[in-house]
Every structure is written in C-alpha cells, then in structure tokens.
Amino acid sequence: MNSSIYGWHLPPNVSAHGAAIDQLIHVVHWFMIALFIGWGIFLLYTLIRFRERPGRTASYESAKSKLPKLVEISVVLFEVFLLIGLSIPIWSKVKNEFPPAADSLVVRVVAQQFVWNIHYPGPDRLFGKSDPSLISDSNALGIDWNDPNAKDDIASINQFHFPVNKPVIVYLSSKDVIHSFAIPVLRVKQDAIPGMRIPVWFEAVQTGQFEIACAQLCGVGHTLMKGYVSIDTPEEFENWVKEQEAAKNL
Amino acid sequence: MSHSEHQSFWQKYIFSVDHKVIGCQYALTGLVFLFFGFCLMMLMRWQLAFPGEPLPVIGGLFSDTTMPGGVMLPEFYNSLGAMHGTIMVFLGVVPLAVGGFGNYLVPLQIGAPDMAFPKLNAASYWCYFVGGVVMFASFFVPGGAANSGWTSYPPLSDIATMGQTFWLFGMVALITSSLLGSVNFIVTIVHLRARGLSFFRLPFFVWAQFVTSFLLLLAFPPLEVAGVLQLMDRLAGSSFFLPSGLVISGTPLGVSGGGSPLLWQHLFWFLAHPEVYVLILPAIGIVTEIIVNNTRKPLYGYKTMVYSVLFLGFMSFVVWAHHMFMTGMGTTMSNFFQATTMIISIPSVVILTVLILTLWGGSIRFTVPMHFALAFLPMFAIGGLTGLPLGLTASDIPLHDTYYVIGHFHYVVAPGTLLALFGGVYYWYPKVTGRMMNEKLGKIHFWGSFLCLNGIFMPMFIQGLAGVSRRLYMPTVYAHAEAVQGTNVFMSYSAWILGLVQLIFIFNFFRSLKKGKKVESDNPWQATTLEWATPTPPPHGNFLQEPEVYRGPYEYSPPGRTEDFWPQNEEK
C-alpha cells in the first residue's frame, strides 16, 4: 500500500460517484472561506473605525444599508443551490439508483467486534443459508455449508476483493453492536446496524490496495477494526476467487 | 426575607433558596466540572499525540486498570472520551450557562425579588449535584466509567460495564434538575416581570433564557424516557434497544430481542439537537448584553433578534435526524432533514449579522468582557459555517463521524459558548462581588485561550477532510490518519498550554475576591438593564424598592442626554 497518497487533503478518490461529492465539498468550502473572510474584514474594519476615541460619541441611529439584507438573501439562495442543485441529486444517485444486481458483484458484509466478515455468493449468485446457531470460531458468519447454495460461497475476513469498473452491491449488517463501514478512498460510509440489512453500492474506477475503517465506536477494539480493500483487475479477481475456493476445499 | 442576617452559614450559603446563592453554586460547580472534564481531555491528548508511550510523572498516579506503567488502556481511553463529552455538556456548560448565569441574572434583569419557586430552584441544584456525584463516582466502579461514547448508542451501551448504569442514573438526575429549572424560569419570566417591563422590553439575555427553558422542558423528557428504557434493558432484561439474534463474541445474547437500536438514536438526538441550542442561546444572550454595553448604542435589530431566536428554538426540534444520515434512512427522510438543517442556518446568520451591525457607528470600548464577546462572533461563524458540509447529506458521507464533526461542534461550544461564558464572568463579576477582576490578567487569559482553542480545533478540519475517524484510541493505525499525525502533536501542546492559561483565570478569580479594585458605583459599566439598579452585591430580595420600567433595554447614547446611557428604571 502506498501511504504517500494521503496527506493534508481529501484522500484520493477511486470511485465513480466520489468526484461529485468532492466537488460539493470544494464548492461548500470556497463559499465558507469567502463568506468568513468577507465578514472578518468587515468586522475588523468596524472595530478599528468605531473604537472609542475622545470627542466621539456613538450614534443612536442604526446603520441604514440594504447590503446586509442582500448578503443574507444571497447566502440563502446559495444554500438552496447547494441543497437542490448538488446535494440531493448526488445523494439520490448514491442511495437510490442501484445498478441491476445481474451486472454487479453482490456480497454480504457482516460486521462484528472487531472484524469485517465478507460473504461472496460465488458463481451461482446465491448466498448459502446462515444461522446464528452455526456460528463458531471457524465459521464466523454461521454459514450452513450443507446448503447447496453455499457450495460455491466464499467467506473472507477483513479482505475485501472486488473487480474494478464493475458495480458492487454490499448488504451490510452487524452481529453485535453498531459499526460503520467506511472506505475513505471510495467515499463510502454506512452504519452497520444489528437487526437491519442495509444495501450500499459503489463502483471503483482504479485498482489498488486500500483500507476499510470502522467509523462508529464499537468497543474496546474499535481502533483496530481495520479491513483491507483490494480493487483487482477482472483476471486478478478471478484468480483470487479460485484460490479461495481451493483453500476452502482443503 | 428580612431575617437573612440571622441565618446560619449552612442556611445562607449551602442550602439557600436565594436565586443568587443558587446561581453562584451552579456556576462554581459548573466551572469545577468544566476544568475536570478538560483534564480528562488533556489526558487523552497525550495518547493521541504519542500513542502507546507512557505518560511521564502523572501517568504513575493511575491504577493498573487504567494506565498500567503510565500507558493508557483503550478501555480507559473510551471512558475518558464518553465522560469528557457528558461532563462538558451536562455538568459544565449547561449548569454554568443556564443554572449559573440564568439563575443569577434573570430575576435581577426582570426586576423580581427571586425566582417564582425558590425551593424548587434549590431542589434543581441538588438534583444536579447528585447527578454530578454519581457521574464522578462511576470512575471508581469495576470496569470504570461509561465507555460507549457520550451518545451511549445501544447495543454497545446495553452490554457495557457497570459504569453505564451509573451514567444512566446520573443522567436521570441531571434531566430532572433541568426540568425543575426550566419550569421555574418560564413561570418567573412570565409572571414576575417588574411593572412596565413588557416582553419587548426584556433584555435579550432573558429572551435567550426563556427560549432555552422551553427547549429544556420539551426536549429533555424523551431522553429521560430513553434513559429509563436503557436502564430496563441493562437491569431488568428487557430489550427495547436490542434486536433479535445478537451474537456477542461468538455467544448468542440471551434476550428476547425485537427491539431497535435506532429508537435510542431518535430519542437521544431529539434531545441532543435542541441541547446544542441550550448551550449556545445563553451564550448569544450574554454576548448581546456585553456588545451593546461596550458599543454604547442600541441593539441593531432587537425584534429581529427575538424573532430569530424564537424561530431557532422551534426549528431545533425538527433537525435531529441530521445526526443519523449514515443509518440508512430513506431519501425522503434525509431530504427533509437536510432541508430543515439548511433553514436553521438562516436565523443564525441573521443573529450574527445583527450583532456585527450593532458595532457600526458605536464607540467601542475594548474591555476584557468585550474581548471575549467579540471573539465569540468569528468562532460561532466558523462553527456555523462548518455545519454546512455536514448538514448536506452528500458531503456528509465522507465527513460523518470524522474529526470534522468534532471540530464543528467544538467551534460552536468551546471557542464559541465558552468564550462567551468567560466574558460573562468578567462582566458580572463586579455585580456579584463588588470588585473588578484584574484587567491585565484577564487579557492574558483571553489571548491565551483564544489562540490555544484555535490551535486545538482548527486542525480537526484538516484531519476530518483527510478522513480520520473520531474516537480512535490508536490514531496511527490507519494510513490516512498517520499522514496527518503531526497535527495531533500540535493540538495536544495547544490543549496543555490552554490548561495552563486557565490557571491564570482561576488565580485572578480568587485573588480579585479579596484584592480586586472595588467598584465605585452599583453600575460600573454604565449599563441600562435592571440588574445594575440593585445594591452591590444585591441583598436577599434584590431591590431596595420595587423597580418600575419606562423603556427598552438598550437606550444607549439617546439624543438630548448628557450621559450616554438611560437605565430602564429611570423615569427621567
């Protein structure tokens, strides 16, 4: 993993939807900085010009100018633009417009203190049954390996491989407490809540090795709940799947 | 009332029913808890700056269950984090801002002899005190204090160690205290205003406390209910917040299940968002009083301010779920809450504009309280502005649960509210004690605090944009966090220097009680509001004769008068 890509800035973006989010962050920040500097200069100028001096008295009358109203109205209009023009469309795309499952890699991610379990359905695209009573040290997901749908399934711990340029749909849940599935470079973050199964989707546009972080306090090992993302070429991904199948049948 | 001189020390200073004594009790207890909560953070900042290294000298004072060999354990780090938040909000800022300033000033500013229900007032303080003792004691129970964050999200909090039970009992006591206090404030303000003091002649500070009281009254009961439900989950085997099929460390949890972890979050944030305004509104009130007094001209838009603060209070009840954008809520819900969040920014912008425009055309005195009040404006602006990318759902995705959030709300509450509260202490100190605090020490305290607070919180935005999650015991675990680790060292030194700077304040505060310059009149700042029309310090019962009010609260520099202020109670 190349750590020099990180620094005093947004992490690099490798997802298809991330650029729009980054653009929104940039626009909002330029707006904030401009407004703050404008206010700041006005405030300092006012403080210097109207400081207490001998022979000068305060005026009883208030300043009369349309400028403050204009500033307030333009702030409101800009916020409306941010909301309707940028934020809502991006959010709808990310949260509502899921790609067809047939064209995507569909996986389950089950969080637990303090690891990420990833469950691949295999070529049959069907998840084997899982049951909490089957959970053991070697079967963290409680997958029923006798279920025919489970024959080609793969379970992986903390290693999340998927191919580049193909949508990935993750069904996110948790076994114990609330975690949050965060992949900074993919601009992905979603709480994993026990009792709920929440879908997330993204599409990577660049290969590489990155980190999964837990973003919600989940107990004493929260800080160590780190997983790894491996965005592979389609060939690499196929080879990895084969390796996992082979390892399972040993 | 006339018997006050015959009271014993205990009746007069400890179990008093005088709103001023209770106000001072609240303020002093609040200040002590603020410093204590800050000490917890100074400890955490060692771990954040130098992860895993033993803390020299002080580290040796801790037990093996917290910091063996001076190295902080992650469970202790989590306790410190949860308790820092809880203490600062519920035991520090609210008691100081509402219990302290509110109790002391509201009856004085409305010309009343006391609060409407003096004994209820005392009960409110003692509930708070009990809550504080329970919270403090929780550090010494097996497993240490609560360690599931100040937000106490279940299921983590449901299965946490005994400290969480203490936390819940403590919260129930604190909420009860706030409820008793808020009822008292509302009745007092509605019923005990002096003759001639109509609502639109109230000092803005009273308006701020009035709205704050409604927030406390309406927002706290849901959390009290939630706290009791969580206690049931922990002690009685219920599962209000526990869904079915939980498996903790490989073992199924033996509860019936069927509950919802999100139910807690809704109840919690239904309180905790209005709570933000409980923290900020009294501060805005204090800042308004100080700015108007030191500018020597009327408030730019009194009614605008009042309507803004009413609107702010109302809107604060319909934005809570913007804390929950990442819980998987549908787009209809999230669009509603991001829209309300944008709307609530408008009254904040208006309030800030009004305060800045008040300065235009004034004759500005740069007293110590004015330093603090003026610094509040840009700090509150930063706090408010950085709420925008968090309130917009799309940009919230990468920023949620990162240090950006921590920076945002600390700018509102620490450099914002706390600077205002310090300004208030300097401003009303001469009324309470009859002496001025030392000005030179006050200015050193101001500049030291102002610079250090920014040194702590400004780098949080860099960390947040870089993607660093909050509540990380070992921040260097992640590559993107390691890349900004230098900022943690800088922030920690800023925090420790800030701690030293507060010692100057503590020294000044106590030294001035005995050695401070005596005030030459009852109205040393030449102010207009009623609290300055009392003897100094005000006796039990406050006013020598019932005051009558003839005009609005901020008649500074009116034309045709030789003096540049016209007190509310002076007929001519």
Interface residues (C-beta under 8 A of the other chain):
Chain A: M1 S3 Y6 G7 W8 H9 L10 P11 A20 I21 L24 I25 V28 H29 F31 M32 L35 F36 W39 G40 F42 L43 T46 L47 F50 R51 E52 R53 R56 T57 A58 S59 Y60 E61 S62 A63 P68 V71 E72 V75 V76 E79 V80 L82 L83 L86 S87 I88 I90 W91 S92 V94 K95 N96 Q112 Q113 P132 S133 I135 S136 D137 G142 K175 D176 V177 I178 S180 A182 P184 R187 V188 K189 Q190 D191 I193 P194 G195 M196 I198 E211 A213 C214 A215 Q216 L217 C218 G219 V220 G221 H222 T223 L224 K226
Chain B: P74 E75 N78 G81 N147 S148 G149 Y153 P155 L156 I159 P243 S244 G245 L246 V247 I248 S249 G250 P252 G257 G259 S260 P261 L262 T295 R296 K297 P298 Y300 G301 M326 T327 G328 T331 S334 N335 Q338 A339 M342 S345 I346 V349 V350 L352 T353 I356 L357 L359 W360 G361 G362 S363 I364 R365 F366 L374 L377 P378 A381 I382 L385 T386 L388 P389 L392 T393 A394 S395 I397 P398 L399 H400 D401 T402 I462 L465 A466 G467 S469 R470 R471 L472 Y473 M474 P475 V477 Y478 A479 H480 E482 A483 V484 T487 Y556 S557 P558 P559 D564
